[in-house]
Amino acid sequence: MFEIISTGKSVRGTDILGYTNRPSADSYLYVIGGVHGDEGEGIYIVEQLHNWLQIDEPSVPMIMVPMLNPDGLADNTRVNANGVDLNRNWPVADWSPEYPQERYNPGTKPLSEPENIFLYELFKKYVPKMIFSIHSWNQEPLLNFNPLGEDDAHFIAQYNNYACKMDVGYPTPGSLGTYATEVLQCGIITYECPLVNANLTLDEIWLQNEQALIKYFTKFAK
């Protein structure tokens, strides 16, 4: 059902693939994984979702980018091969060249990185209506939404019991979430999965989310 409709390159020349289930539609629901290469839990969720969606037809036109930062994945780092945090590199009002730690390096200018340029061009050609950017972190599981993504976040939270918050609790200058709100004017959920630990496996994290995501993509998304 999904076919490759766009191919980009990372800093090191690794392919970045974009897939869709409908090559021609007015707008799309995006699923983006691997913005940060060291967030294996979020990457795994996107892989499992992608596998499932190729078996069962989703109810909406979709774009999937399973791995935006393949160099970061290879190095097990948050940043890309230029040392840039792709989630601080978007052209929005609060972008800043200053950063508190190396892992939040925003780049020399907005859209300086080929991975984000690939996604930027994809957004221009295939208009987003809703974006899921799937991550993982060491705090409570979270669905961080903008105003246009609020209903979607609360629908999912009914099934996975993740917290829903419009404010993640700290500044995120140059983020994709801000770009979706200010420029694309579409909904976005930054989906923060928990980390694997002694009591939680990757498969268990997927099971936390399987019903929520399947119900969303087959019944709720419009």
C-alpha positions as semicolon CSV with decimal commas, in nm:
position;residue;x (nm);y (nm);z (nm)
1;M;0,000;0,000;0,000
2;F;0,286;0,240;0,076
3;E;0,525;0,343;-0,199
4;I;0,839;0,555;-0,195
5;I;0,759;0,904;-0,326
6;S;1,070;1,094;-0,219
7;T;1,434;1,022;-0,137
8;G;1,673;1,256;0,039
9;K;2,029;1,229;0,166
10;S;2,177;1,268;0,511
11;V;2,502;1,456;0,577
12;R;2,697;1,135;0,497
13;G;2,486;1,053;0,193
14;T;2,262;0,789;0,348
15;D;1,916;0,764;0,192
16;I;1,619;0,916;0,373
17;L;1,293;0,771;0,243
18;G;0,944;0,917;0,232
19;Y;0,647;0,685;0,176
20;T;0,280;0,743;0,102
21;N;-0,031;0,534;0,064
22;R;-0,191;0,789;-0,172
23;P;0,033;0,980;-0,414
24;S;-0,236;1,240;-0,488
25;A;-0,438;1,400;-0,209
26;D;-0,523;1,748;-0,084
27;S;-0,348;1,704;0,251
28;Y;-0,166;1,439;0,454
29;L;-0,113;1,300;0,799
30;Y;0,261;1,267;0,860
31;V;0,443;1,017;1,079
32;I;0,810;1,105;1,136
33;G;1,058;0,889;1,323
34;G;1,425;0,910;1,408
35;V;1,460;1,287;1,440
36;H;1,704;1,199;1,718
37;G;1,918;0,898;1,642
38;D;1,958;0,785;2,003
39;E;1,585;0,752;2,072
40;G;1,550;0,386;1,983
41;E;1,213;0,342;2,152
42;G;1,043;0,601;1,932
43;I;1,218;0,461;1,625
44;Y;1,088;0,113;1,709
45;I;0,730;0,241;1,746
46;V;0,746;0,397;1,399
47;E;0,886;0,074;1,251
48;Q;0,606;-0,132;1,405
49;L;0,342;0,116;1,295
50;H;0,482;0,123;0,943
51;N;0,475;-0,257;0,927
52;W;0,115;-0,267;1,047
53;L;-0,005;0,007;0,811
54;Q;0,128;-0,188;0,513
55;I;-0,108;-0,471;0,606
56;D;-0,421;-0,279;0,703
57;E;-0,529;0,021;0,492
58;P;-0,524;0,347;0,692
59;S;-0,830;0,568;0,667
60;V;-0,641;0,883;0,562
61;P;-0,372;0,985;0,313
62;M;-0,040;0,950;0,492
63;I;0,326;1,035;0,453
64;M;0,574;0,829;0,652
65;V;0,939;0,917;0,711
66;P;1,055;0,628;0,933
67;M;1,414;0,750;0,979
68;L;1,497;1,119;0,936
69;N;1,842;1,105;1,099
70;P;2,017;0,785;0,984
71;D;2,364;0,919;1,067
72;G;2,253;0,986;1,425
73;L;2,114;0,632;1,441
74;A;2,446;0,490;1,321
75;D;2,634;0,693;1,584
76;N;2,370;0,651;1,857
77;T;2,356;1,028;1,900
78;R;2,076;1,281;1,929
79;V;2,239;1,504;1,668
80;N;2,318;1,444;1,300
81;A;2,667;1,400;1,153
82;N;2,722;1,778;1,165
83;G;2,647;1,775;1,537
84;V;2,315;1,956;1,485
85;D;1,990;1,887;1,671
86;L;1,735;1,860;1,389
87;N;1,461;1,967;1,631
88;R;1,629;2,305;1,689
89;N;1,699;2,384;1,322
90;W;1,363;2,507;1,186
91;P;1,304;2,863;1,053
92;V;1,072;3,004;1,318
93;A;1,060;3,324;1,520
94;D;1,235;3,180;1,824
95;W;1,527;3,014;1,641
96;S;1,854;3,117;1,805
97;P;2,223;3,038;1,738
98;E;2,276;3,008;2,113
99;Y;2,242;2,675;2,291
100;P;2,300;2,550;2,646
101;Q;2,451;2,211;2,556
102;E;2,612;2,055;2,247
103;R;2,320;1,816;2,208
104;Y;2,092;2,115;2,136
105;N;2,317;2,274;1,872
106;P;2,073;2,453;1,632
107;G;2,316;2,473;1,339
108;T;2,470;2,774;1,173
109;K;2,131;2,892;1,044
110;P;1,775;2,761;1,015
111;L;1,741;2,474;0,767
112;S;2,117;2,433;0,747
113;E;2,086;2,053;0,753
114;P;2,005;1,827;0,454
115;E;1,774;1,608;0,661
116;N;1,548;1,901;0,745
117;I;1,570;2,038;0,391
118;F;1,436;1,702;0,272
119;L;1,143;1,726;0,512
120;Y;1,085;2,093;0,425
121;E;1,056;2,007;0,055
122;L;0,824;1,718;0,137
123;F;0,596;1,954;0,330
124;K;0,583;2,191;0,032
125;K;0,484;1,917;-0,212
126;Y;0,257;1,711;0,016
127;V;0,063;1,950;0,240
128;P;0,048;1,835;0,604
129;K;-0,279;1,847;0,794
130;M;-0,145;1,668;1,101
131;I;0,206;1,560;1,207
132;F;0,316;1,289;1,448
133;S;0,682;1,328;1,545
134;I;0,764;1,021;1,752
135;H;1,041;1,037;2,011
136;S;1,142;0,888;2,346
137;W;1,280;1,041;2,664
138;N;1,358;0,972;3,028
139;Q;1,055;1,145;3,179
140;E;0,688;1,050;3,196
141;P;0,535;0,932;2,866
142;L;0,387;1,240;2,700
143;L;0,175;1,363;2,412
144;N;0,286;1,723;2,359
145;F;0,034;1,890;2,127
146;N;-0,034;2,226;1,969
147;P;-0,392;2,365;1,962
148;L;-0,480;2,193;1,633
149;G;-0,358;1,859;1,769
150;E;-0,540;1,869;2,104
151;D;-0,838;1,648;2,015
152;D;-0,610;1,393;1,850
153;A;-0,383;1,376;2,155
154;H;-0,672;1,323;2,395
155;F;-0,816;1,048;2,173
156;I;-0,487;0,857;2,185
157;A;-0,444;0,914;2,558
158;Q;-0,769;0,726;2,619
159;Y;-0,586;0,409;2,516
160;N;-0,222;0,452;2,622
161;N;-0,279;0,672;2,930
162;Y;0,005;0,907;2,836
163;A;-0,007;1,258;2,978
164;C;-0,133;1,530;2,740
165;K;0,035;1,870;2,762
166;M;0,050;2,174;2,538
167;D;0,369;2,295;2,711
168;V;0,657;2,048;2,743
169;G;0,798;2,248;3,033
170;Y;1,115;2,397;2,888
171;P;1,213;2,613;2,586
172;T;1,241;2,439;2,246
173;P;1,362;2,714;2,010
174;G;1,364;2,622;1,642
175;S;1,152;2,310;1,690
176;L;0,935;2,129;1,438
177;G;0,642;2,178;1,676
178;T;0,677;2,554;1,649
179;Y;0,723;2,533;1,271
180;A;0,402;2,331;1,237
181;T;0,215;2,592;1,438
182;E;0,363;2,913;1,296
183;V;0,428;2,823;0,933
184;L;0,244;2,507;0,832
185;Q;-0,058;2,594;1,049
186;C;-0,137;2,228;1,105
187;G;-0,175;2,005;1,407
188;I;0,125;1,833;1,558
189;I;0,184;1,583;1,838
190;T;0,537;1,534;1,968
191;Y;0,498;1,181;2,097
192;E;0,739;1,098;2,380
193;C;0,762;0,724;2,456
194;P;0,923;0,591;2,775
195;L;1,273;0,443;2,777
196;V;1,352;0,074;2,793
197;N;1,452;-0,031;3,142
198;A;1,480;-0,343;3,356
199;N;1,101;-0,366;3,374
200;L;1,005;-0,247;3,024
201;T;1,101;-0,390;2,684
202;L;1,063;-0,245;2,334
203;D;0,778;-0,486;2,263
204;E;0,600;-0,376;2,578
205;I;0,632;-0,011;2,476
206;W;0,476;-0,101;2,141
207;L;0,195;-0,286;2,320
208;Q;0,128;0,028;2,525
209;N;0,066;0,212;2,200
210;E;-0,058;-0,047;1,951
211;Q;-0,430;-0,015;2,024
212;A;-0,413;0,364;2,054
213;L;-0,235;0,414;1,722
214;I;-0,433;0,155;1,527
215;K;-0,764;0,298;1,647
216;Y;-0,643;0,647;1,565
217;F;-0,524;0,576;1,213
218;T;-0,822;0,360;1,117
219;K;-1,110;0,536;1,291
220;F;-1,036;0,883;1,430
221;A;-0,802;1,051;1,183
222;K;-0,983;1,256;0,917
